[in-house]
Amino acid sequence: MKLIVLNLPRDMDERNLEELFKIHGTVTACTLVLDDKNGDSKGFGFVEMELEEEAMVAIEKLHGTKIKQNKIRVKPAT
């Protein structure tokens, strides 16, 4: 199941994002969206998890939590 993660700290990298989600299940892919001009994070990304059940637990546990000063949003990607 593919999830979108919004309002991430701009200095977060893909490794940190994967670590955050793999506590809740198997992460099959993790991608931050980067600015084409300077390569900096745009503050959101996508995480794919192997099982829908694990993805739903990750949404429940992580949506609305704070990372640094940012309250992240996690939901299914459409």
KEKE-3310 file (N, C-alpha, C; in steps of 0.2 Angstrom, whole numbers, plus 5000, padded with zeros to 4 digits):
npx = (5004:5003:5008:5006:5016:5015:5021:5034:5050:5061:5075:5075:5079:5078:5082:5079:5066:5062:5066:5057:5045:5047:5046:5033:5031:5035:5044:5043:5047:5053:5052:5057:5051:5060:5066:5068:5078:5087:5088:5084:5073:5055:5047:5038:5034:5034:5029:5030:5022:5022:5011:4994:4988:4998:5002:4990:4991:5003:4998:4988:4997:5006:5001:4998:5008:5023:5038:5052:5048:5037:5021:5016:5007:4999:4993:4983:4990:4983)
npy = (4994:5011:5026:5043:5055:5070:5087:5085:5088:5098:5094:5081:5064:5051:5039:5041:5043:5030:5023:5027:5022:5008:5002:4999:4989:4980:4990:4993:5003:5020:5036:5053:5069:5079:5096:5101:5111:5114:5102:5100:5094:5094:5093:5083:5065:5048:5032:5015:5001:4984:4976:4980:4980:4983:4996:5003:5002:5010:5022:5025:5026:5036:5047:5064:5065:5073:5078:5084:5101:5099:5094:5079:5073:5058:5048:5037:5036:5043)
npz = (5000:4996:5004:5007:5014:5023:5027:5032:5040:5033:5032:5034:5028:5016:5022:5036:5035:5031:5042:5052:5048:5046:5059:5060:5050:5035:5024:5007:4998:4998:4996:4995:4989:4979:4976:4960:4956:4967:4974:4987:5000:4997:5008:5008:5005:4999:5005:5003:5009:5012:5017:5018:5030:5039:5034:5037:5051:5053:5048:5058:5070:5066:5060:5063:5073:5080:5072:5075:5074:5067:5063:5057:5043:5038:5025:5014:4998:4983)
capx = (5000:5007:5006:5009:5018:5016:5023:5040:5055:5065:5081:5074:5081:5074:5084:5076:5059:5061:5066:5051:5039:5048:5044:5026:5030:5040:5044:5046:5050:5053:5055:5056:5050:5065:5066:5073:5083:5092:5089:5081:5067:5050:5043:5033:5036:5029:5031:5026:5022:5021:5004:4989:4986:5004:5001:4985:4994:5007:4994:4985:5002:5011:4997:4998:5014:5028:5045:5055:5043:5032:5016:5016:5001:5000:4987:4984:4991:4978)
capy = (5000:5017:5031:5050:5058:5077:5091:5083:5093:5099:5091:5073:5061:5045:5034:5043:5042:5023:5020:5029:5018:5001:5000:4996:4984:4980:4995:4991:5009:5026:5042:5060:5073:5084:5102:5100:5116:5114:5095:5100:5091:5099:5092:5077:5060:5042:5026:5009:4996:4977:4974:4985:4980:4987:5003:5006:5004:5016:5028:5026:5028:5041:5053:5069:5065:5078:5076:5091:5105:5098:5089:5076:5070:5052:5045:5033:5040:5041)
capz = (5000:4995:5008:5006:5021:5022:5032:5034:5041:5026:5033:5034:5022:5015:5027:5042:5034:5031:5049:5055:5046:5047:5065:5059:5045:5030:5019:5001:4994:5001:4991:4996:4983:4980:4972:4954:4956:4972:4977:4994:5001:4997:5014:5008:5002:4998:5008:5001:5013:5009:5019:5019:5038:5042:5032:5041:5058:5052:5048:5065:5074:5064:5058:5068:5077:5079:5071:5076:5076:5061:5064:5050:5041:5034:5023:5008:4992:4978)
cpx = (5004:5004:5009:5010:5019:5018:5030:5045:5059:5072:5081:5076:5077:5076:5080:5068:5057:5061:5060:5045:5041:5047:5037:5025:5035:5039:5047:5049:5049:5056:5053:5055:5055:5064:5071:5079:5089:5093:5087:5075:5061:5045:5038:5037:5031:5033:5027:5027:5019:5013:5000:4988:4992:5003:4996:4987:4998:5003:4991:4991:5005:5007:4996:5003:5019:5034:5048:5049:5037:5027:5014:5009:5003:4993:4988:4985:4986:4980)
cpy = (5006:5023:5038:5052:5066:5081:5089:5088:5093:5095:5083:5070:5054:5039:5035:5041:5034:5020:5022:5024:5010:4998:4997:4991:4985:4986:4993:4997:5015:5031:5049:5064:5079:5090:5100:5105:5115:5107:5095:5097:5096:5098:5087:5071:5054:5036:5021:5004:4989:4975:4980:4986:4984:4994:5006:5007:5009:5022:5030:5029:5034:5048:5058:5069:5071:5075:5083:5095:5104:5092:5086:5073:5063:5049:5041:5038:5038:5041)
cpz = (5000:5000:5006:5013:5020:5028:5035:5035:5035:5026:5034:5028:5022:5020:5034:5041:5034:5038:5053:5054:5047:5054:5065:5054:5040:5025:5013:4997:4998:4997:4994:4990:4984:4975:4966:4954:4961:4975:4984:4994:5000:5003:5013:5004:5002:5001:5005:5006:5010:5011:5020:5027:5041:5040:5036:5049:5058:5052:5055:5070:5073:5062:5064:5073:5075:5077:5070:5078:5071:5064:5058:5049:5036:5032:5016:5002:4987:4971)
residu = (MET:LYS:LEU:ILE:VAL:LEU:ASN:LEU:PRO:ARG:ASP:MET:ASP:GLU:ARG:ASN:LEU:GLU:GLU:LEU:PHE:LYS:ILE:HIS:GLY:THR:VAL:THR:ALA:CYS:THR:LEU:VAL:LEU:ASP:ASP:LYS:ASN:GLY:ASP:SER:LYS:GLY:PHE:GLY:PHE:VAL:GLU:MET:GLU:LEU:GLU:GLU:GLU:ALA:MET:VAL:ALA:ILE:GLU:LYS:LEU:HIS:GLY:THR:LYS:ILE:LYS:GLN:ASN:LYS:ILE:ARG:VAL:LYS:PRO:ALA:THR)
# end
